[in-house]
């Protein structure tokens, strides 16, 4: 499970630009990976980062 936390952490870092250059495409890639591996929060993290008009119906 440690690797899943690392994937999700990378996704969040790319979303926020924390220690890496902000890159929403890269963030989505890593959050999709961790979602596929069973993360219950990755989809919410990604969808909540979108503008409010794009959050409804958002899926990874």
Secondary structure, 3 states (H helix, E strand, C coil): CHHHHHHHHHHHHHHHCCCCCCCHHHHHHHHHHHHHCCCCCHHHHHHHCCCHHHHCCCCC
